[in-house]
Amino acid sequence: MWWSNTQMFDASVRVWAGVWEVGGVEGEVRRAFGPHFTELPSMPMPRTWSGLLTGSSAVAYDGPTLGTIATFTVDFRDQYYGLVGAVGDGEIGPPLITSGLIEPGLSLWGQRPVRFAKQHFDAPRVAVERLSPALQKWAAARLVPKILIANQTKVIEAVHDIHGEWLPSVPVITCVTDQPERALAVLASEAANEWVHQHAAGSGLSATSVRLNPRLLASIPLPALPSVRRR
């Protein structure tokens, strides 16, 4: 297996290439990296292809997961295109939160410009009354206390919408839970980042970025709560 984080060839793309060799050493994968094909240590074929990028094999886990205490959903093109025409800087309505506005524990709405539907906005809001009945029902379901998670990042970036005042823009992932502080702590942990990289490294636009999805986030192991010693 060979891959490179640098943009290569006339198309200026980041490339991954796999080679299957008849008669090679069974189970061992030779690895090389970068434009000079620098050799990396060989390793047994891991449970997931992502393990070849991280150099470690994903460990099987059958205990409680983040999906035990939270539900994750992502919207699609119907919601994306349904918002077109109802988004603007001067509108009255809930702020529209894109992945680019989400930092760990922080929303940069109103501080960082937004590009949505090929237009630039400084502080976009959604005029809910101009949405179709189906989209108004969708908006009502999203305007609840929740955690919003950016997509395709190097580390998990999540922010808490405590009062349910924001609408997510595709492909932001929505997490609803009655234990938000616990869920946020798990999402911000190094263990959670290692888990998603072991299972999905390279699924984004580079070997170091991950395209998150509800199933992957729900599979993150849930650490046990510390026991309380009673006197």
Summary of the structure (lengths in Angstrom):
residues: 231
radius of gyration: 20.8
end to end distance: 57.4
largest distance: 70.0
contacts: 652
relative contact order: 0.18
helix: 24%
strand: 26%
